[in-house]
Amino acid sequence: MSGLVAGTRNGHLTGRTPSAWTLGFELAPNPGLAAALCKGIEPELFFPERGDRPTAALAREICAQCPVMEACLTDALASEGSAGHANRFGIRGGKSPEERHAIYLGSREPVPVDAVSESAPAVRQIKQKREPAKCGTRGGYQRHLRQSEKPCDPCRFANTDADRRLRSTGSSKGAAA
C-alpha cells in the first residue's frame, strides 16, 4: 500500500467529533500529476460530506490554483469511465462528481439507431433538442404562454380549432390526410 495516503475525518472539517473512519486514496498516481497541490494537504478536504459546501469550496479553490488541474480532470474522467455520478467521489480537477458525470455525458457521441444491433447491450442515446413549435399550431400557442408572450393570431386560431375538435371528437388532433 505504498503511495497511499490515509487519514481520519477531522472534527474541524465535518463539525463532528473524529471517528474511526479512515480514508485512503492514491495521490497523483499519474506521473504527470506529480506537481499536484493536493499532495501536501489532508485528503479528507477533497472528499467533503454531502452538503458541506464550505469544505467543497475550499477544495475547489486549491484546485483552481493547481498547475496540473486539467491533467487531473482528464485523469479523473479516464479512471471513472462510464460510472454514474453516484459512483464518482470527491473533488477532482476542480469538479464535483455530478459535474464530472455531466462532462462525461457531454463528451460522448450520439449512436445512430441502426448502428446498434439487437445482440449488443442496450446503449443509452443522447436526446437531440427539438425545434420550438411553429406559429399557427396549438404547440405554438402553448409556447407563447410558456414564454409569457401574447399569442399571435394564427396560434390563437389553431388553439381554438383544436379545442373545438377536442370537444366534438374527443381528440385535439386533426383528421389524417
N, C-alpha and C positions, 0 to 999 in steps of 0.2 A: 504494500500500500504506500510505497514511496511516491512522493509527488502530490499526495492528497493532503488537503488542509482540513483539519477538524476543529470544531469549536462548539460552544454551547450557546443557546439563546440567552442573551443578557437582558436583565430587567430594564435597563435604560432604553432598549430598543422596542420592547413589547409592552412595557407598563406592567409586567408580571414579575413574580419572583423567578429567579433562574430555575429551570427544571433540568431533568436528566436528558433532554433531547440533545442529540449530537448530530450536527450537520457535517457532511463531508462532500467535497467536490474537488475536482482537479482544476487548479488554477493554471490557465494558459497551457493546455495540453498541446496546442499547435505551436511549433517553434516560432511562427510569425507573430505570436501573441506574447512573446517574452517581455515586451516593454509595457504590458498592461498595468494600469494604475491599481487595479483591484488586488494585485499580488500582495500588497502591504497593508490591506485593510481587512477587518473582520468579515468573514464570509457571510454571516447571517444578515449583514446590511443589504446584500443583494438578493435576499430571499425574505422580503417582508411578509408579515402576517396579512391576511386578506383585510382590506380596509385601512391598513396602516399607511396612509398617504404621506406623512412627513418622512418616514424612512425610505419609501419608494422615491420620493422627490430628491432626497439626498443621494441615493444611488444613481439616479439619472444625472444629477449634477456632476458626480465623479465621472460617469461615462462620457459626458459631454466634453470633458477636459482630456480624456484619454487619447493618446496618439494612435491607438490601434482599434478605435471604436468600430469602424467599418469592417475591418477584418474579423472582429469579434462577432458582429452581427451576422456576417457571412458564415462563420464557423457555427454559430448557433442554429441558423437555418439549415445548414447541411447536416448537423448532427441530429436535429429534431425531425427532419424529414417530413412525413405526412401526418405526424402526430397532431391530434386536436389540441385546442388551447387548454383543455383540462389536463393534458399530459405534457405541458411545457411549464417550466418552472423558473422563477427568478427574473431579475432584470439583467438582460444580456445585450450588449451593444446599444444600451440606452433604451431598449424597448421592453414592454411588458409581454407576458405570454400571449395575451389577446392580440396585441399589435403585431407580434411575430407571426401569429397564425394568419392574420389578415394579409400580411406581406406574402406569405406562402400562397394563399388563395389567389391573390392578385397576380402572382408571377406565373401561374400555370396557364398553359394554352388550352382553349376550349377544344374538346374532342368531337369531331363530326360523328353524327349518329350512325352512319353507315360504316364507319371505321371500327365500331365496336361489334365484335362477334358475339353470338349467344353463348358460346362456351367460355368467354372471358369473364372475369369477375366484374361486377357492376361498377361503373365509373360515374362519379358524380359530375354532372356537367355544369358549367358556369352559365347562369342565366344571362341572356342578352337583354339589354334595356329596350323596352318598347318605345315606339314613337308616340308622341302625345296624340290624343284623339283629335280628329279633324273637325272643323266647324261644320255645322249642318247635320250633326249626328247627336244622338242622346248622350253619348260619351263626351262630346264636345261641350254640351250643356253642363254636364257634371264637372268637367274640367274647369269651366268658368267659375262655378260655385266654389270648388276647392281653392281656387286662386283668389277668391273674394273679388271677382270681376262681375260686371253686369253682363249677362249672357247676350250674345248678338242675336239678331232676328232669326237667321237660319237655324241656330241652335235651339232657340225657343220653339220654333215651329216643329222641329224634329222631335223635341221632347213632348210637345202636345200630341203629336201624331202617335208616338209610342205609348203615351198614357191612354189614348183613345183605344188603341189596339189591345192594350192590356185589359181594359175594362170589358171590351166586347168579345175577345177571343181567349183571354187568359194568358196571352204571351205578348211581350212587347216587341217581338221580332216580326219583321215584315214577311210576306209570302215569298217562298223561294222562287227564283226566276228560272 
